[in-house]
């Protein structure tokens, strides 16, 4: 069980004040759960996110105990990586819910091994609907059958567990394929000493330039 301590927060408290206390403003909501402003410890949340991602159920502790949640959305500063806000979707044990699950390639493609082409993954995550207890950690796609240039695997080719259903997925879309390698382009000479700042690793949702108050 993955647990995360959540604290109720006063909507009047500014986001800047919360962040000065090492807290990230957040909100919990669900189909049968009223929107509730909360906050979570920045460091603790990052640890939980690395373990849970968006497809593992989190159980709340602290001011609100025993609620099952998924990390629905998160916003971070595009330059500093500072967490600005997190959305938690409250789910019910006996009700199906929609969740975004990562697509993981397994096996070795003979076409790549034999130098016929490179692997191009066109879809990195899919939305499924299932009970909380059946949420898959990932959707594995076996690429060991990709033997020639142009071979691919479509959404319609994958097999899911009995009680897991794909949502809004075009069955003709290609998940992974073997494509010809691109010709290497000459490196352009640098005309500036300025380097780009990295974005937050694992960031989900639209990055924000400035913090905004939100419940």
N, C-alpha and C positions, 0 to 999 in steps of 0.2 A: 504494500500500500504506500502510495506517495502522498505525503501530507504537507500542507502549507498553512502557516499561521496567518490569519487575516484579522485586521483590526477595523472596527467601525470608525468612520471619520465624520467630522462635522463638515457639511457642505460649504460652510463659511470659511473654513481653513483654505488658504491659498495653496496651489500646487508648489509654489516656491518654498513655502514654509515646510511642507511635508518633505520635500526633497532635502531640505537643510537638516532634517532629522533622520536622514537615511531611508526614508519611506518613499514608495511609489504610489501615486494615486491610482485607484482602480475602481471597478464597478462590477457587481454581480447581478445577473439577470437571467431569466429563463421563461419558458412558456407558462409556468405556473408559479413564478417567483418574481415578486416586485423588485424593480431596480433598486439596488442598495449600494450607496457609496462606501467604499472600504479603502484600506491601504495595506501594502505588504512591504516587508523589508527588502530593500534592493538586492543585497547580496544573497539572501535566502531564496528570493524568487529566481535569480539567475541560475542558482544550483538546481532548483526544481525544474526550470525550463530545459536545462541541458538533459535532464533525465526523462522528463515527461513529453517534451515537445508539445504538439497540438493534438496528439492521438492517444495520450494516456490520461486516465481519470485521476484527478487530484481530489483528496478529501481534506476539507478545511478544518482547522483547529483555531484556537484563540477565541475572539469575541463571537464568532459564528462557527459552531462545531457540527461536524457530521454531514455537511453538504458535499455532494459529488459535483465536480466542476471539470470543464475543459478550458484550456487557454484558447479563447476565441479570437483575440486580436491583441496586438501590442504595437506601441508607437515609440520610436526613439529618435533622438536628435541625429540628423543626417551626418553631422561632422563629429561631434563629441561621442556619440554612442550612448549618451545618457538616456535612461528610460524615462519616458514622459507619461505614459498611461497604459494600463492593462485592462482588458475586458475578460471576465470569466463567465462562461455559459453554464448555468446550473442545470443539471440533468436529473431525471428520475430513474431509479433502478429498473423499473418495469416498463419503461417507455423507450421506444426507438428514438435515436437522435442522429443528426447528420454530423459527420466529422471528416476533416481533411486528413488523409493518410499518405505518407510518402511512398513513392514507387522505388523499389530497390532492385537493381539488376544482379542476377546471380549466374554463376557458371562462366564459361569462357567461350567466346565466339570464334569458331574455326576461321571465319573470314578475316578477322583481325590477326589471329595467330599466324596465318599464312600470308599476311601482307596484302590482302586483296582490298582492304578498305579500313575505315575507322568506325567506331561506334558513335552514333548520334542519338541521344536520348531527347525526344521531343516533349515528353510528359513526365514531370517529376513528382506529381502528386495527384490524387484522385479523391473525389468526395463520395463517401459511402453512407448508407443508413443502416443502423443495426442497434441492438441493445447494448448498453454500456459494458456488460460483461463479455460481449463478443467483439469489441472494437479491436481490429488487428493492429499490431505494432507497425506493420508495413505491408505493402503488397509486393510480393516477390515475382519477378518476371525472369524466366530462364532463357538466357540467350545462347545456350549451347547448340541450338539448331540453326543459327545464322551462319551459313556456310559460304554464301556468295554475295558479291556486290549487289546491292538493291534489295536483299532480304530484309524483312521487317516483321514486327509483331504489333498487331492492332489491339485496340481496346477489346474488340470482340473475341480475341484469342485467349484472353486471360480467364482463369477460373478462380472464383471467390468461394469462401466458406458458405455453407448452406443458408445461413440467416443474414448474410451480408449482401446488400444491394447497391449497385452503382447509381449515383444521382447525377442527372444532367450531363452524362458523358456520351459523346458521339462515338458510336462503335466503330466507325470507319477511320477514326483518328489513329495515327501511328505513334505508339509509345516509344519504340526504339527501332533503329534501322542501321544498315551498313551503307555508308556513303564513301565516295572517293575522297581521299585526303586533299585538302586545299594546298595549292602551291604556296611555298613560303614567300612572304613579301619582305622586301628589304626594310630594315628598321629606319624610321625617320630620325634625322638628327635632332637632338633636343635643342630647343630654342629658349628654354626657360628653366630656372632652377626650382620652380614651384612643383611640389608633389601633391598628389591627391590624398586626402585623408580617407582612411577606410571606414566603411559603414559598420554598424553593429552586426556581429556575426549572429545568424539566426533570427534577424529582424523580420517581423511579420507585419504587414500592413504598410500604409503610406508613412514615410518618414516626415517629420515635421521640422521646420526651420527654427521655430520659436515655441516655447511652452505656452499652452493655453489652459485656462481653467475649465475643467469639465468634471462632472460628477461620475 
